[in-house]
Amino acid sequence: MPQVYVSIGSNIERRMHVASALQLLAHEFGTLVQSPVYESAAVGFESAPFYNLVVGFETDMDPGAVQQRLHAIEDRNGRDRGAGLGARTLDLDILLYDDRVMDQDGVVLPRDDITRYAFVLRPLAEIAGSWRHPVSGKRFDELWAGFNDTSQVLKRVDWPADAIAD
């Protein structure tokens, strides 16, 4: 079965929405491989800090069907798609679907965020470090080792948390 990696982000009631996402993803897709959770500043807009992590799972669903399920989980968590770039209850993005390269029906693989943002690359490298980027061919642990944007600071979060809300 194809291996899929998904980024999870939230900066509104972060603990509650990340916990909900993990529960719903496990219900939908089965066993998850989960990275540590990191806190990071919003990038590109002013907002509260985010919690971010990456999960991996196997599925026989095609990428479009996976994306539809992710959108349904976001919707269950009150995601406002009209808000544009800004605060959000939950953001779920497909990063990788095996080594597929595609831009079809709103699904772009691999996701550009992998090499642009520390809050995506570091957790991905921690759970899939030996995997290779489908375009560059570089291993994710090598990409993380060479990441040099010091403005993107990550702080590891103790997880699971005792409280479910910020």
DAKAPE-V160986 format. One record per pair of residues at least 12 apart in sequence whose ideal C-beta (glycine too) atoms are under 6 Angstrom apart, sorted by the first residue. I is the first residue (numbers start at 1). GAP is how many residues later the second one is. If there is no record, write none. Layout:
{{I:GAP} {I:GAP}}
//
This chain:
{{1:57} {1:59} {2:95} {2:96} {3:55} {3:95} {4:53} {4:55} {4:93} {5:49} {5:51} {5:90} {5:91} {6:49} {6:86} {6:88} {7:47} {7:86} {7:88} {7:113} {8:13} {8:45} {8:84} {9:41} {9:43} {9:82} {10:41} {10:80} {11:36} {11:37} {11:39} {11:76} {12:75} {12:77} {13:152} {13:153} {14:37} {14:152} {15:146} {15:149} {15:150} {16:148} {16:149} {17:60} {17:72} {17:73} {18:33} {19:145} {20:57} {21:69} {24:49} {28:41} {29:28} {29:30} {32:23} {32:25} {33:23} {33:94} {34:21} {35:18} {35:19} {35:88} {35:91} {35:92} {36:120} {37:14} {37:16} {37:120} {37:122} {38:14} {38:81} {38:116} {38:118} {39:12} {39:116} {39:118} {40:12} {40:79} {40:114} {44:41} {45:40} {45:41} {47:40} {52:67} {53:70} {54:69} {54:70} {56:71} {63:34} {63:44} {64:41} {64:43} {66:28} {67:27} {67:40} {70:22} {74:16} {74:18} {77:12} {77:13} {93:18} {95:16} {95:19} {96:14} {97:12} {99:35} {101:33} {110:24} {118:34} {118:36} {121:23} {121:26} {122:22} {122:32} {124:16} {125:15} {125:16} {125:19} {128:12} {129:12}}
//
